């Protein structure tokens, strides 16, 4: 088969076939009377082998070595190709994110583009101080795009830099909420915790909805952070988690304070009291748990809570009874002043 026909059938250009011949990769086994290259079926199979290896990212030199060595073991070379490809994909992903950040900032000219690039370099610095400076004092006053802040806060382990990033995200309103919320589904508990901390400082319905989703997290810390944030927003969905926090002693003082704030809503008050009373009944014989629950009841401004505390004055657990007496005496003094 002549070179033109081989090129047509294989998809490899005649110019590349001549190059393969020059390199010794695929030399046609025959020549016509007129001196033209003539390829056999075996030659064409070798061409296809060369193209297959090239499609994996091998250089022509690597292809030549692989085909020339009958004992060639592909595993080492394939492993190297995987690492090279992963590195290339990572670099291209970083480039894509950088381009998206520049596009989102809508720079008016090349000077603006260069400022954003410098800003992104600052956020990627190994120095925590430099990263924090990039957030708090952007280059040339160029604001950091919300999506860039979101990606940075999910990856940031330094508490000071993370605080600066959360502050900047809070100022951005609901921009970047979707990017931050994606961290809740990352499968990495550290990323999930960073996400819920950032969402706690972000305003708007989208942030509230993402925090509500976080109540279903498999991590107790994520659930606790979400419940505290939601409770401070007046969201009753946080009540079961907050009561559970009092029971187990996780940020129980904060949880009790938030329950007290939520109970000012008449629609929540009865539910909160009933939940705490049910927990008291479920933990008979656990003094530490019942003491925390009694203290949480003492935080509530609701009359039903006072009635429960009045009964707990005679509780068999001395610590619970003492908390109840102190709470009742305090409320009686308030009533007397009224």
C-alpha positions, -999 to +999 in steps of 0.1 A: +000+000+000+014+034-010+019+062+014-011+082+003-034+053+008-019+046+042-024+082+052-060+082+041-069+049+059-049+055+091-055+092+096-018+098+100-005+124+075+019+115+048+043+141+063+042+124+097+047+090+081+078+103+064+089+116+098+084+082+113+105+067+086+133+092+092+133+084+130+132+047+123+099+042+141+080+028+110+101+020+080+081+007+050+094-028+041+091-023+004+096+002-025+079+003-058+098+002-091+096+040-091+111+042-056+079+051-037+074+038-001+052+007+000+038-004+034+029-040+043+001-051+067+027-055+094+039-019+088+004-006+092-001-025+124+031-008+137+018+026+127-013+019+147+008+009+177+028+041+175-004+062+173-019+043+203+011+050+225+012+086+214-024+090+224-013+082+260+010+111+260+043+094+252+069+113+232+081+097+200+114+089+217+095+070+244+074+053+218+106+041+200+121+028+232+089+009+241+086-007+207+123-016+204+126-034+238+109-069+237+111-070+275+095-036+280+072-035+310+046-008+306+036-004+343+064+020+353+059+042+322+021+042+326+026+052+363+048+081+352+023+091+326-005+092+352+016+115+375+025+138+346-012+139+335-024+147+371+002+174+373-009+189+340-046+187+350-039+204+383-020+233+366-048+237+340-074+237+368-055+264+386-053+284+354-090+280+348-098+292+383-075+322+378-092+331+345-126+328+361-116+350+389-103+376+364-135+374+344-157+377+376-138+409+386-145+424+351-113+445+349-114+475+326-080+470+312-048+450+314-037+469+345-067+456+363-060+421+350-024+423+364-037+435+397-060+405+400-032+382+391-010+397+418-039+394+443-043+357+434-006+352+439-009+368+474-037+344+483-016+314+472+014+325+491+030+301+516+031+330+541+000+333+563+007+370+568+009+376+530-024+357+525-041+378+552-027+410+537-041+400+503-076+397+518-076+428+540-056+451+517-061+440+481-036+452+455-046+485+441-079+484+459-092+457+437-118+437+456-114+399+459-141+381+439-165+362+462-159+328+445-121+333+450-127+340+487-149+309+490-123+286+475-097+301+497-117+298+529-124+261+523-086+255+520-073+278+547-060+262+579-045+293+595-071+307+620-062+344+614-063+341+577-095+321+579-110+349+600-101+375+575-116+354+547-149+349+566-150+387+573-146+395+536-172+369+526-197+383+552-192+417+535-200+401+501-236+393+511-249+361+495-223+361+467-201+331+470-227+312+492-230+284+466-192+280+464-188+279+502-218+255+506-202+230+482-177+224+509-204+207+530-205+178+505-167+175+502-164+144+523-135+161+542-145+170+578-121+199+580-135+214+548-170+209+561-162+227+593-146+256+574-176+258+552-201+260+581-181+286+599-180+308+568-217+303+562-225+313+598-212+348+590-230+351+556-264+367+553-294+359+532-318+331+526-293+310+506-268+309+535-297+300+559-308+272+537-272+258+535-269+259+573-302+240+576-287+213+553-256+212+575-279+200+604-278+166+587-240+164+586-224+132+600-200+154+620-212+166+654-191+198+652-206+208+619-241+202+633-234+222+664-220+252+645-250+251+621-275+249+650-260+279+668-259+300+637-295+290+628-308+296+663-293+331+663-312+337+631-344+327+648-347+294+629-367+268+650-352+239+630-322+242+652-341+233+684-335+195+684-298+199+678-294+226+704-312+204+730-289+175+720-259+198+726-271+205+761-275+168+768-240+158+756-223+190+769-211+203+736-211+241+738-240+236+762-238+271+776-240+287+742-268+263+732-288+271+763-284+309+756-296+304+720-326+283+732-334+311+756-334+336+727-356+313+705-381+308+733-390+344+731-410+334+701-443+320+714-444+295+686-411+280+698-414+284+735-436+254+743-416+231+720-384+241+737-397+235+772-413+202+763-380+190+746-360+199+777-385+182+801-385+151+779-347+150+780-348+154+818-371+123+820-349+103+796-317+109+816-328+099+851-297+089+871-273+111+850-267+141+873-244+160+850-268+158+821-298+168+842-279+197+857-272+211+823-308+206+813-320+224+845-296+253+837-310+255+802-345+257+816-333+285+839-323+305+808-359+305+794-381+335+800-412+313+795-437+308+824-440+270+817-402+267+823-407+284+857-434+259+866-410+230+857-383+246+877-407+249+907-412+212+906-374+205+903-368+224+936-377+191+952-357+169+928-338+141+943-306+153+927-291+180+949-274+199+921-306+200+900-326+211+930-301+239+938-301+252+902-340+252+903-341+270+936-317+297+924-337+302+892-370+304+910-357+328+936-343+350+908-375+351+889-395+358+921-372+389+928-379+400+892-417+396+898-415+415+930-396+444+913-424+443+886 
